[in-house]
Amino acid sequence: MIRLFDILISFVGLIISLPIILILLLFSFSEKGSFIFKQKRLGYKNKIFYLFKIRTMKINTKNLPTHQLSEESFNNYGSFLRKTKIDELPQLFNVLKGEMSIVGYRPCLLNQKELIKEREKFKINMTKPGITGLSQVNKIDMSNPVLLAKSDYEMIRNFSLLNYFKYIFLTFLGSGFGDRIK
């Protein structure tokens, strides 16, 4: 049932957001690097996949979690895209491909060893990662791996169709924020 909602929401979301993506693509020609950024992430059953985002960081930025980067890492429009969560629209392709769900834990980078270890304690990677979830709407980012893993576990343990739509609704209304910048 959730997979069906994931497909429907992703498909509709991509159609609705297409004009925004095209406008951003026009503005991106002044930036170095590709418009769509892909990054290896750890997903369902610890399978590695490429997460898609609109590029918000300069081309030479280190492959680190956002909370370990500085404001200077952003490209011209990156800060705005992060704050509005527009940079995450291409992840709807990840959802259509079945690598992610709309709601789930945020997939981490392969070098986030402490977070991976904490999540393994709760077997969190036995579910699909998502674009939004309990941690995101409660403003818990990857800078606190212990708290994040506990929040992810709470979301998974109490998962329901009602909570699925609740997290989407809260995200759409602007709850939470992207990962913090130093």
N, C-alpha and C positions, 0 to 999 in steps of 0.2 A: 504494500500500500504506500509506504514512504517513498519507494523507488518511483512509483507512478507520479506522486506529487513532485519529487525532485525533477523528473523529466518535464512535466508540465510547467513548473515554475521557471526552470532554466530556459526552456524554449521561449516562453512568453517574455522573460526577462531579457533575453538576447535580442528579440525583435524590438522591444520597447527601447532598449539602450543603444541600439545600432546608430541612431543619429548622434548621440553623445560620443560614442566611440569614433565615428567618422570625423566629427569636429575636432576631437582631441588628436586624431591622426594627422590632420592638417597642421595643427600647432606643433606637432612633434618633429616636423622636418628641420627645425632649428636645433634639435638635440642630436648628440652622437649616440649611436647604437640603435638597435631595433626598438620599435614601438612596443611590441609585446615582449615581455621578459619571461623567460622560463627558468625555473630553478628546481633542482632536485630536492624532493621532500620525502619524508617517511610516512607511509600511509597504512592502509588496511593490511593487517598481518605482517607489518614491517616491510611491506613491498615498497620499493623506491619508484616514484613517479615524478613527472615534470608538472609542477604547478605553474599555471599561467597567470600573469598580472600585466597591467600596463606599467611600463617602466617609470619609476619615480626617483630612482637613484642615478647618479652620474655613472658613466660606463666603467670607470676604474674603481668603483666602490668594492671593498672587500666583501666576501661572502660570509657575513656575520648576521646574527639576529639584530633586528632593528634597534632594540634597546642598547646595543653596544656601539651604535653609530652616532655621528653628530649631525647637526642641522646642515652642515656644509656638504653632506653626502647627497642631499636632494638635488634634482635637476630643477629647472625654472618653475615648473608647475607641480612638482612632486609633493610638496607639503600640502597643497590644496587637495590633490587627489587622495592622499592618505587620510586627511581629516574627514573628507566626504565619503570615503570608502569606494569611490568610483574606480580606483585602481584594481579592485577585486572583481570587476565585472567579467573579465575573461575566464575566471574560475568557473563560470557557468558551463564552459566547455568541458572542464574537468568533471563536473557533475553529469553532464550528458554522456560522457565516456564511461561513467560508472566508477571513477577513481575517488570521487568525493560525493558527499551529500550536501544539501543546502545547510542542514544543521548537524553539527558534530564538533569534535575537538579540532583545534587548528593544527594542521600538520607541521611538524618541526623540521628544521634543517638537520642534515646528517651529522653535523658537528656539535649539536646540542646534547652532549652526552648525559649531563645531569638530568635534563628533562626526559630523555629517553628512559633512563634508569627509573625515575619516579613513576613514569607512566606504565612501565613494565610491572611494577608492584600491583597495579590495579587492572592489568590486562586491557588497557584502554585501546591499544592498537588492534584489538579483535573486533572493532567496529570501524566504520568508515569515518575519515576526517570530514570536516565541513567548513563552510564559509563563515558561519556564525554559530553561536551556542551560548551556554550559560556563562562561561568565562568572559566572553566578549561583551555581553550585555552588562556584566557586573564589573567591567573595567579591569579584569585580571589579565595581565599580559605575560609574555614568556620570560620576563625578568625575575619572576619568582616561581621556579620550577615545582617546588613542593606544593604551594598553594594552587598553582595551575592544575597539577595532576589531581589533586583532591577535588577541585571544582569540576574538572572533566569527568571524574568518576561519579560525582553526585549527579551530573547531567545524564550520564549513561544509565545509572541505576534507576533514575526517576523518569526515564524517557517515555513519552506518550505522544499521541497525535496532537493533543492539546498543547503540550510544551513545544512541539515542533513549530506550530503556528505562532505560539507566543514569542519564541525567540526571533522568528522572522519579523513579526510585527514590531517588536521592540527595536530591532536593528534598523528596520525601515524608518522608524520614528527618530532614530539618531542616538539610541542608547549605546553606551560604550564608546570606545575610540580605538584607533589602531595602536599598534605597539608603540610604546614611548620612545622618544628620541632623547639622547643625553642632553 
